[in-house]
Amino acid sequence: MRLDRVLRIVRLDLAEVRRSRWMTVTLAVYGILLGVFLLVGMRESAILGFTGLGRVLLNFSNALVLLLPLLALSVTAQIIPRAREDGTLEMLMSQPLSRGEYFVGLALTRMSLLIIPLLILAGAMAVLAGWAFGEPAPWAYLGSLLLASITLIIAFVGIGLLISTTCRNSARTLIYTLAAWVIGVALLDFALIGVMLQWRINPQTIFTLAALNPIQDARLILLSSADPELSILGPVGFYLTNRLGTTWLYIICAGWPTIVGIATTALAYSHFKRTDLLG
């Protein structure tokens, strides 16, 4: 694998991103979310429960955790089927370019263009903290937000690439994308609540079941940063803080989504290298 060829694919994909303007849309979505929560927070409405910057960041981060998986899936799952249908893949594979170089270039581009706006957003939030609320920037919480968001992006970019390389039909790819997002956001929550209501399960098992979902891992990181005692989680929170500890909680909740992302990306890479790309 040659680095110069990978960088050429990166430049080619960046040009495609500029044409489609999904980077601009991503930044606009982040900005709209931040603006909405900022304006509501500045009103300091006791009815809505907003009491300043801390509450704004907590609600914004919870919305972001739901949005990021959908963004990551939407910008990766359609790459290979679309390139196959419009002839781009056939043209590129006729060049002195390996499948691995093409795949790595696409994966690096899409992952970077999801993470870079988050870094810009963290800087903007630090500036707005002083302007809107006259408070110092909550760097610890911003760091936790970035950690949770980046690991979530890694996990769902990998899942999106796996869908992209294993599904040949664009319409079916869209269905799989929505199914993966709904399962991560809603169905696993409902299934876990149903299990808890049906049986008395110890906190260790509940945490294990929840931690298998990368979205729940991101939520746990954010909750631990906002409330180190995790009192909102009841017995599970007591177990996490007193038996597991904050350090191990962060390691598990950041490590598992990263492992999921690496594993699914590796599976997608393996399938892409050995499958019939044009058939």
C-alpha positions in Angstrom: 0.0 0.0 0.0 1.5 3.3 -1.1 0.8 6.5 0.9 0.8 8.7 -2.2 -2.0 6.7 -3.8 -4.0 6.8 -0.6 -3.6 10.6 -0.4 -4.8 10.9 -4.0 -8.0 9.0 -3.1 -8.3 11.4 -0.1 -8.1 14.4 -2.4 -10.5 12.8 -4.8 -13.0 12.1 -2.1 -12.6 15.6 -0.7 -13.5 17.0 -4.1 -16.7 14.8 -4.0 -17.5 16.1 -0.5 -17.2 19.7 -1.6 -19.5 19.0 -4.6 -22.1 17.3 -2.4 -21.7 19.9 0.4 -22.5 17.4 3.1 -19.6 18.9 5.2 -21.5 22.2 5.1 -24.7 20.4 6.1 -22.9 18.7 9.0 -21.5 22.0 10.3 -24.9 23.6 9.9 -26.6 20.9 11.9 -24.1 21.2 14.7 -24.5 24.9 14.7 -28.3 24.8 14.7 -28.3 22.4 17.6 -25.9 24.5 19.6 -27.8 27.7 18.8 -31.1 26.3 19.9 -29.9 25.0 23.2 -27.9 28.2 23.8 -30.9 30.4 23.3 -33.1 28.3 25.5 -30.3 28.2 28.2 -29.9 32.0 28.1 -33.6 32.3 29.0 -32.9 30.2 32.2 -36.4 28.9 32.2 -37.2 27.1 35.5 -40.1 25.4 33.8 -37.9 23.8 31.2 -35.2 23.1 33.7 -32.4 25.0 32.1 -30.1 26.7 34.6 -27.1 27.9 32.6 -24.2 26.6 30.6 -24.0 23.2 32.3 -27.5 22.3 31.5 -27.1 23.6 27.9 -24.1 21.4 27.3 -25.7 18.3 28.9 -28.8 18.6 26.7 -26.8 19.5 23.6 -24.5 16.5 24.1 -27.5 14.1 24.6 -28.9 15.3 21.2 -25.4 15.0 19.6 -25.1 11.4 20.8 -28.3 10.5 18.9 -27.3 12.5 15.8 -23.7 11.4 15.3 -24.5 7.7 14.5 -27.0 8.7 11.9 -24.5 11.1 10.3 -21.7 8.6 10.3 -23.9 5.9 8.8 -25.4 8.3 6.1 -22.0 9.4 4.8 -20.4 6.0 4.7 -23.1 3.4 3.9 -23.7 4.7 0.3 -20.1 5.1 -0.8 -19.4 1.8 -2.5 -22.9 1.1 -4.0 -23.0 4.7 -5.5 -19.5 4.4 -6.9 -20.5 1.0 -8.4 -23.7 2.3 -10.0 -22.2 5.5 -11.5 -19.1 3.8 -12.9 -16.6 5.5 -10.6 -15.5 2.2 -9.1 -14.9 0.6 -12.4 -12.9 3.6 -13.6 -10.7 3.8 -10.5 -10.0 0.0 -10.4 -8.7 0.2 -14.0 -6.0 2.6 -12.7 -2.7 1.5 -11.0 -4.6 1.6 -7.6 -5.2 -1.3 -5.2 -8.5 -2.0 -3.5 -6.8 -1.5 -0.1 -5.6 2.0 -1.0 -9.0 3.0 -2.3 -10.7 1.7 0.8 -8.3 3.3 3.3 -8.5 6.6 1.5 -12.3 6.7 1.7 -12.3 5.6 5.4 -9.8 8.2 6.5 -11.6 11.0 4.6 -15.0 10.3 6.0 -13.9 9.8 9.5 -11.8 12.9 9.5 -14.6 15.1 8.1 -16.9 13.9 10.9 -14.3 14.5 13.7 -12.9 17.9 12.5 -16.2 19.8 12.9 -16.5 18.4 16.4 -13.1 20.0 17.3 -14.3 23.3 15.8 -17.5 23.0 17.7 -15.6 22.4 21.0 -13.7 25.6 20.4 -16.8 27.5 19.6 -18.5 26.3 22.8 -15.6 27.4 24.9 -15.9 30.9 23.3 -19.6 31.1 23.7 -19.3 30.0 27.4 -17.8 33.3 28.3 -19.9 35.4 25.9 -23.3 34.1 26.7 -23.0 33.1 30.4 -19.9 34.8 31.7 -18.7 31.4 32.9 -15.3 29.7 32.3 -15.2 27.0 29.7 -16.0 23.5 31.2 -12.9 21.9 29.7 -13.4 18.6 31.6 -16.9 18.1 30.2 -15.9 19.2 26.7 -13.1 16.6 26.8 -15.6 14.0 27.8 -17.9 15.1 25.1 -15.1 14.8 22.5 -14.1 11.4 23.8 -17.6 10.0 23.6 -18.3 11.6 20.2 -15.1 10.4 18.6 -15.4 6.8 19.8 -19.0 6.9 18.6 -18.0 8.1 15.2 -15.3 5.4 14.9 -17.9 2.7 15.8 -20.6 3.8 13.3 -18.2 4.7 10.5 -17.0 1.1 10.7 -20.6 -0.2 10.7 -21.4 2.0 7.8 -18.4 0.8 5.8 -19.5 -2.8 6.5 -23.0 -2.1 5.2 -21.5 -0.3 2.2 -19.2 -3.2 1.2 -21.7 -6.0 1.8 -24.8 -4.5 0.2 -25.0 -3.8 -3.5 -28.4 -2.1 -3.8 -28.6 1.6 -2.8 -32.3 1.3 -1.7 -31.5 -1.7 0.5 -28.4 0.1 1.9 -30.7 2.9 3.0 -32.9 0.4 4.8 -30.0 -1.2 6.6 -28.7 2.2 7.6 -31.9 3.3 9.2 -32.2 -0.2 10.9 -28.7 0.1 12.4 -29.5 3.6 13.7 -32.9 2.6 15.1 -31.5 -0.5 16.8 -28.7 1.5 18.4 -30.9 4.4 19.5 -34.2 2.9 20.4 -34.7 -0.8 20.3 -31.8 -1.8 22.6 -33.1 0.7 25.2 -36.5 -0.8 25.0 -35.2 -4.3 25.1 -33.0 -3.5 28.2 -35.9 -1.9 30.0 -38.1 -4.8 29.2 -35.6 -7.3 30.6 -35.2 -5.2 33.8 -39.0 -5.1 34.3 -39.4 -8.8 33.7 -36.5 -10.1 35.8 -34.5 -8.9 38.8 -31.0 -8.6 37.3 -27.9 -7.7 39.2 -26.2 -4.3 38.3 -23.2 -6.1 36.7 -25.4 -7.8 34.1 -27.3 -4.6 33.4 -24.1 -2.6 32.9 -22.7 -5.3 30.6 -25.9 -5.4 28.4 -25.9 -1.6 28.2 -22.2 -1.3 27.5 -22.6 -3.6 24.4 -24.3 -0.6 22.7 -21.8 2.1 21.7 -24.5 4.8 22.1 -25.1 3.7 25.7 -21.3 3.9 26.3 -21.3 7.5 25.1 -24.2 8.3 27.4 -22.4 6.8 30.4 -19.2 8.8 29.7 -21.3 12.0 29.6 -23.3 11.1 32.7 -20.1 10.3 34.6 -18.6 13.6 33.7 -21.8 15.5 34.7 -22.5 13.5 37.8 -19.5 11.5 39.1 -21.6 9.7 41.6 -24.1 8.5 38.9 -26.9 8.7 41.4 -29.4 9.0 38.6 -28.7 5.3 37.7 -29.6 4.0 41.2 -28.0 0.6 42.1 -26.2 0.5 38.7 -24.6 3.9 39.4 -23.6 2.7 42.9 -21.9 -0.3 41.4 -20.1 1.7 38.7 -18.7 4.3 41.0 -17.8 2.1 44.0 -16.9 -1.2 42.4 -15.8 -0.3 38.9 -14.4 3.2 39.4 -14.4 6.2 37.1 -11.2 5.3 35.3 -12.3 1.8 34.3 -15.7 3.2 33.4 -14.0 5.5 30.9 -11.7 2.8 29.6 -14.6 0.4 29.0 -17.0 2.9 27.5 -14.4 4.4 25.2 -12.7 1.2 24.4 -15.6 -0.9 23.4 -17.0 1.4 20.6 -13.4 1.8 19.3 -13.1 -2.0 19.2 -16.5 -2.3 17.4 -15.3 0.3 14.9 -12.0 -1.3 14.2 -13.5 -4.8 13.9 -16.3 -3.8 11.5 -13.8 -1.7 9.4 -11.5 -4.7 9.2 -14.4 -6.9 8.2 -15.5 -4.4 5.6 -11.9 -4.1 4.3 -11.6 -7.9 4.0 -14.9 -8.2 2.2 -14.0 -5.4 -0.2 -10.7 -7.0 -1.1 -12.1 -10.4 -2.0 -15.6 -9.7 -3.4 -16.5 -9.1 -7.0 -16.7 -5.3 -7.2 -18.5 -4.9 -10.5 -20.7 -8.0 -10.7 
